[in-house]
Amino acid sequence: MWRRKGPNRSGLRRQLRTARVLFDTGDFAAAEVLLRRLLPDCEAELGANHEETIGLLDLLGSTLYQQRRAAASAQIAREATDRAARAWGPDAPATLDCAHNLGAALAVQGDVSAAVAVLDDTWQRRVRRLGAAHESTLTTANTLGATLFAAGLRRDGLTVLRRAHAESAGLPTGHPVRVDIADTLRIAERNADGGRSES
C-alpha cells in the first residue's frame, strides 16, 4: 500500500523551527496547521515519546490556547504531559512545563477543580526540583494563585500570590515574571473586599 513519504529528520526539524517562528510572531493559525501536519511524521520518524515529538505536541497545545480553544488545548496538553511523564518522569522540568500548560488550559476552560489540582501539584514539584524562587516555579504559583482567586477562593489565592511575590524579589527589577506576579497580586488585593465566597 502506498504511503506518503514524510520529511527526513533534518527536514522535520527545519519545519518545527518554522512552526516556532510562526508561533513567536503570533501567527497561531498557521502554526497550528503546520504542527498538525508534522505530528504524524514526527511520530513515525522520531517516535511518539521523543523529546521533539513531545515538544511539538506541547507547542500545538499552546497554539490552541492562544486561539482561546481551551478544551482542545487541554486535551493536547494532557497528551503531552502523559508522554513526557513516561519519557522522563513526573518531576522532569520538561514534564512540568507540559503540566503547567495543562493546568492553565483547564483553568481557562473553566474546570477549576482539575486546574487547581494540576497547578498545585506542578507548583509543589517545581519547588522541590527547581526551588521556590525559580522563574518557572513562580510562573506556576502566579497561575495557581490567580485561578484560586478567580474561583472565589480568595484567601487561598492571596496566600499563594503573596508567597510568590516575596520569592520573586530575587529576580531582577523589571523581569517579566516578577512584573506579572506584582500585577496579579495588585489586582487581587484591589478586588479582595468585593465578595467573600470562601470554601
C-alpha positions as MATLAB code, in Angstrom:
seq = 'MWRRKGPNRSGLRRQLRTARVLFDTGDFAAAEVLLRRLLPDCEAELGANHEETIGLLDLLGSTLYQQRRAAASAQIAREATDRAARAWGPDAPATLDCAHNLGAALAVQGDVSAAVAVLDDTWQRRVRRLGAAHESTLTTANTLGATLFAAGLRRDGLTVLRRAHAESAGLPTGHPVRVDIADTLRIAERNADGGRSES';
ca = [
       0.000    0.000    0.000;
       1.383    3.410   -0.948;
       2.209    5.779    1.892;
       3.192    9.403    1.550;
       6.878    9.746    2.292;
       7.376   12.233    5.092;
      10.347   14.550    5.537;
      13.609   13.236    6.967;
      14.826   14.268   10.401;
      16.582   17.415    9.242;
      13.501   18.400    7.248;
      11.283   17.801   10.260;
      13.492   19.925   12.477;
      13.565   22.713    9.919;
       9.760   22.730    9.712;
       9.479   22.613   13.501;
      11.665   25.721   13.664;
       9.343   27.363   11.140;
       6.329   26.486   13.312;
       8.076   28.003   16.331;
       8.731   31.219   14.374;
       5.072   31.353   13.331;
       4.050   30.918   16.980;
       6.520   33.521   18.237;
       5.279   36.067   15.681;
       1.640   35.451   16.641;
       0.503   33.547   13.547;
      -1.125   30.839   15.643;
      -3.481   29.536   12.961;
      -0.626   28.920   10.514;
       1.470   27.374   13.283;
      -1.388   25.009   14.123;
      -1.772   23.879   10.507;
       1.942   23.149   10.201;
       2.172   21.384   13.562;
      -0.815   19.152   12.842;
       0.734   18.212    9.512;
       4.085   17.449   11.128;
       2.790   15.418   14.088;
       2.280   12.067   12.306;
       5.644   12.438   10.549;
       7.402   13.154   13.870;
       5.719   10.171   15.492;
       6.729    7.907   12.605;
      10.289    9.211   12.176;
      11.281   10.044   15.775;
       8.793    8.121   17.914;
       5.771    9.164   19.950;
       7.815    9.760   23.118;
      10.783   11.515   21.509;
      11.569   14.909   23.023;
      10.904   16.743   19.758;
       7.566   14.990   19.233;
       6.507   15.867   22.770;
       7.735   19.419   22.245;
       5.639   19.604   19.078;
       2.549   18.453   20.994;
       3.184   20.997   23.735;
       3.563   23.782   21.181;
       0.385   22.651   19.412;
      -1.467   22.874   22.714;
      -0.103   26.385   23.194;
      -1.259   27.470   19.727;
      -4.759   26.276   20.577;
      -4.594   28.060   23.946;
      -3.611   31.307   22.229;
      -6.628   30.892   19.938;
      -8.882   30.554   23.027;
      -9.703   26.927   22.197;
      -9.259   25.800   25.778;
     -10.859   22.342   25.573;
      -8.741   21.312   22.591;
      -5.666   22.851   24.201;
      -6.243   20.903   27.425;
      -6.656   17.641   25.507;
      -3.357   18.121   23.649;
      -1.559   19.348   26.788;
      -2.728   16.277   28.713;
      -1.332   14.006   25.999;
       1.970   15.907   26.010;
       2.152   15.692   29.824;
       1.411   11.961   29.826;
       4.051   11.283   27.175;
       6.618   13.458   28.955;
       5.992   11.681   32.259;
       6.528    8.311   30.553;
       9.663    9.509   28.800;
      11.385   11.460   31.587;
       9.402   11.019   34.794;
       6.852   13.275   36.524;
       9.423   15.645   38.054;
      11.460   16.409   34.932;
      11.449   20.136   34.048;
      10.078   19.414   30.554;
       7.246   17.332   32.035;
       6.424   20.137   34.442;
       6.375   22.642   31.562;
       3.703   20.497   29.874;
       1.801   20.087   33.155;
       1.777   23.857   33.732;
       0.292   24.359   30.260;
      -2.338   21.705   31.008;
      -3.321   23.439   34.239;
      -3.576   26.813   32.524;
      -5.763   25.362   29.754;
      -8.041   23.664   32.290;
      -8.388   26.975   34.153;
      -9.400   28.850   31.007;
     -11.773   26.013   30.131;
     -13.475   26.561   33.488;
     -12.587   23.203   35.039;
     -11.380   24.847   38.232;
     -11.009   21.767   40.450;
      -8.917   19.936   37.828;
      -6.894   23.089   37.102;
      -6.099   23.678   40.771;
      -5.125   20.034   41.272;
      -2.732   20.086   38.297;
      -1.287   23.526   39.054;
      -0.795   22.845   42.771;
       0.924   19.531   42.036;
       3.110   21.203   39.396;
       3.981   24.053   41.762;
       4.994   21.668   44.564;
       7.093   19.549   42.193;
       8.784   22.659   40.802;
       9.557   23.896   44.314;
      11.234   20.574   45.113;
      13.053   20.277   41.790;
      13.913   23.882   40.906;
      13.444   25.863   44.114;
      10.721   28.260   45.221;
      12.349   31.302   43.593;
      12.921   29.785   40.130;
      11.040   31.692   37.429;
       9.219   28.536   36.249;
       8.079   27.821   39.820;
       6.945   31.411   40.214;
       5.050   31.316   36.911;
       3.052   28.320   38.116;
       2.450   29.937   41.515;
       1.120   33.049   39.770;
      -1.253   30.997   37.607;
      -2.397   28.932   40.582;
      -2.973   31.998   42.762;
      -4.945   33.760   40.037;
      -7.027   30.623   39.384;
      -7.859   30.193   43.081;
      -8.744   33.870   43.459;
     -10.939   33.945   40.343;
     -12.749   30.812   41.550;
     -13.753   32.584   44.752;
     -11.064   31.026   46.952;
      -9.733   34.483   47.652;
      -7.790   33.801   50.841;
      -6.013   30.809   49.316;
      -5.282   32.739   46.133;
      -3.857   35.692   48.015;
      -1.701   33.408   50.151;
      -0.133   31.829   47.064;
       0.294   35.178   45.309;
       1.876   36.849   48.341;
       4.320   33.975   48.742;
       5.184   34.157   45.037;
       5.598   37.928   45.277;
       8.037   37.578   48.172;
      10.015   34.873   46.354;
      10.101   36.902   43.124;
      12.091   39.665   44.858;
      15.226   37.715   43.947;
      14.557   38.264   40.235;
      15.928   41.414   38.583;
      13.749   44.517   38.658;
      11.631   44.540   35.513;
      11.865   40.774   34.974;
       8.603   39.784   33.220;
       7.736   37.076   35.765;
       8.305   39.485   38.670;
       6.174   42.123   36.936;
       3.384   39.618   36.168;
       3.203   38.459   39.787;
       3.152   42.030   41.106;
       0.358   42.934   38.677;
      -1.699   39.843   39.543;
      -1.310   40.454   43.273;
      -2.200   44.134   42.917;
      -5.415   43.265   41.047;
      -6.322   40.542   43.552;
      -5.747   42.809   46.555;
      -7.784   45.578   44.943;
     -10.695   43.159   44.498;
     -10.242   41.204   47.730;
     -13.032   43.029   49.593;
     -15.573   42.602   46.806;
     -17.200   39.315   47.800;
     -16.435   36.568   50.268;
     -17.189   33.249   48.564;
     -14.656   31.198   50.544;
     -14.972   27.465   50.959;
];
